[in-house]
Amino acid sequence: MCAYVVLADDDAKQADLIRLYLEREGHSVEVVHDGRAALEQIRRRMPDLVVLDWMMPRVDGLDVCRVLRRESDVPVLMLTARAEEDDLLLALDLGADDYMTKPCSPRELVARVRTLLRRTRRPEAADAELPAPAIGTAPRPAQPVHAVGSLVVDPGRFEIRVEGRLVDCTPGEFRVLEVLASAPGRVFTRKQILEHLHGIDRYVTTRTVDGHVMNLRRKIERDPARPERLLTVYGVGYKAAEPPAGAGPDDTADSAHAC
C-alpha cells in the first residue's frame, strides 16, 4: 500500500534513515525539520499519514498534532524520547493514532506505518481498489450503523453521536468504538480488538487500546471516572454496555461492572 507521508523530525540523520526505509516500502516521503514547516507542507498537500517528532523547534509535535486534529483526520504516528505513561496518554489524547519511543527501529516504524494505513485508510481509497461489480450484480451493502442506547456509531459517515451530539474523535478511537459497539455486552480482549481492527501485528501494543478507551470515555461518558457506556471487565478486556430492555436513551448505566 503506497502512500504520501510527511515526516517531521529535526534530527536530519534520523529523518534520512526513516525516509530511506519508507521509500523502500514504496511510499513517497516529504521531510521537514520543524513544526511550522510541517503544518505548511500538510496544508499544501494533505498526506496519507504524518510521522511527527515530539520535540521540534518553532512549533513542537504536540502543538502540530493539536492543530491537525482541528483541521483533518490524517493518521499521526508520534515519535518521542519521552517514555512515561502520562506522555503516551497525552499524545493519544491530542489525537495521535500511535506512539513510538526513541531510539526506534526503522523496520518497526515501517511496520507501524503499514498498520496505520491499513486501519485508517479512507473509505473512498478502499473502494477504488475494489473491482467494479459485474453488470447485473447487486451493489455492496452499506456499512451497518451501530446504535447502543443514545450512542450511535456510523461507519459509513465516520461519525459518533451521543444523545444527538456529534463527537470529535481520531481514526484510532473510532475503530475501537466501532468494534465494541458492534456487539453490545460482548467482552473483547485487547488483543481481539487489535486483531479485529488490523490483523495480528506484533508491532502494535495493547497500551494503544487502553489509551483510546480512556480518551473515548472523556468524550462520551457523563462521568469518565464512572463509565456507563464503555466498561472494563477486569482481567479480560472491554465491552460496550447493553442498555436495559425498555430503557430510555439516558438509561445505559451498568455501573456494577464499570471502573
Buried (B, 14 or more C-beta within 10 A) or exposed (E): EEBEBBBBBBBEEBBEBBBEBBEEBEBEBBBBBBBBBBBEBBEEEEBBBBBBBBBBEBBBBBBBBBBBBEEBBBBBBBBBEBEEEEBBBBBBBBBBBBBBBBEBEBEBBBBBBBBBBBBBBEEEEEEEEEEEEEEEEEEEEEEEEBBBBBBBBBBEEBBBBBEEEEBEBBBBBBBBBBBBBBBBEEBBBBEBBBBBBBEEBEBBBEBBBBBBBBBBBEBBBEEBEEBBBBBBEEEEBBBBBBBEEEEEEEEBBBEEEBE
